[in-house]
Amino acid sequence: NPQMYADLMLNISASLNRTQERLRRLTLLSSQQRVIHFLALHVKKSGRPVGFEYVLKPPLTHQEIGNIAGVGRQTVTTIMNELRRRNIIHFTRQYLIVRDMDKLFELSGMKY
């Protein structure tokens, strides 16, 4: 079936591109930039825009974010507390609000 073959190849190609992008981030970005970039992409993809902010319910735990970004839970906590102090994000156990998505991407060193 040619259509199924084409869909399969697109799926494999997309998976390979995601893997290459993740490897590129792991090698080129600092741990802080990796965490911030993952947060920005995840909230942009899975969050809900509310005015100029994005809301994500329920948020990932700091341990889960650390596992995905390749850093420790303590590093994620430190970075997220710094972002909260700078009024870029706000979070509780129930939700995560990104107040300035442009600033978050700027801090990550990557484009979206």
C-alpha positions, 0 to 999 in steps of 0.5 A: 500500500503506497499511502501506508508506506509514505505515512510510515516513512514520514513517521520514521523521519519525524522520529529521527528529526526529534532525536537529532534535535534532542541530541543537538540540545544536549550537546550545545545547550547548558543545563539551564538552557535545556530546562528552559527550552523544554519548558517553553516547548512543552507549554507552547505545545500542551498549554492553553493560551489565556490572554498573553499567558499560557496555562498548563494543567497539570504540570510535570514534576521537577523530577520528570522535567529533569529526566527529559532535559537530562539534569537533576531534580534539584537543578530544575527546582533552582531554575524554576524558582529563579524564573518565578523570582523574575516573574516569568513563570508561576507554578504550584502543584496544580498548574504552571503559568508562563507569563512571558513566553518570548522571554522564556525562549530568549533565555533558552537560547533557541528559537521556536 
